Amino acid sequence: MPPGPSPFHIPDTVLVREMQGESVLLDLATETYFGLDDVGTRMWAALTSSASMDAACDLLVKEYDVDRPRVEADLREFAGKLAAAGLLSVA
């Protein structure tokens, strides 16, 4: 069964642009800006395209040589910071 929609959503006021493997996130309403390196960009893509946090973790564990507890902790921290900044919301 294919994964369902991601529980993570990009608010309508947030503009996302990827350039050369890195990303820029800008909330047009608050002018909050985040720059993501290549790993942050991959974490962003995993969160916004996976059906759950667990599925995003599974995807990243397969791609990077890091143990699952570390990936999960880093991904939760990353999502929390983005949510606190208003750049990512959870359904």
Secondary structure in CASP SS format (residue, H / E / C, confidence):
PFRMAT SS
TARGET T0000
AUTHOR 0000-0000-0000
METHOD secondary structure of the structure
MODEL  1
M C 1.00
P C 1.00
P C 1.00
G C 1.00
P C 1.00
S C 1.00
P C 1.00
F E 1.00
H E 1.00
I C 1.00
P C 1.00
D C 1.00
T C 1.00
V E 1.00
L E 1.00
V E 1.00
R E 1.00
E E 1.00
M E 1.00
Q C 1.00
G C 1.00
E E 1.00
S E 1.00
V E 1.00
L E 1.00
L E 1.00
D E 1.00
L C 1.00
A C 1.00
T C 1.00
E C 1.00
T E 1.00
Y E 1.00
F E 1.00
G E 1.00
L E 1.00
D C 1.00
D H 1.00
V H 1.00
G H 1.00
T H 1.00
R H 1.00
M H 1.00
W H 1.00
A H 1.00
A H 1.00
L H 1.00
T H 1.00
S H 1.00
S C 1.00
A C 1.00
S C 1.00
M H 1.00
D H 1.00
A H 1.00
A H 1.00
C H 1.00
D H 1.00
L H 1.00
L H 1.00
V H 1.00
K H 1.00
E H 1.00
Y C 1.00
D C 1.00
V C 1.00
D C 1.00
R H 1.00
P H 1.00
R H 1.00
V H 1.00
E H 1.00
A H 1.00
D H 1.00
L H 1.00
R H 1.00
E H 1.00
F H 1.00
A H 1.00
G H 1.00
K H 1.00
L H 1.00
A H 1.00
A H 1.00
A C 1.00
G C 1.00
L C 1.00
L C 1.00
S E 1.00
V E 1.00
A C 1.00
END
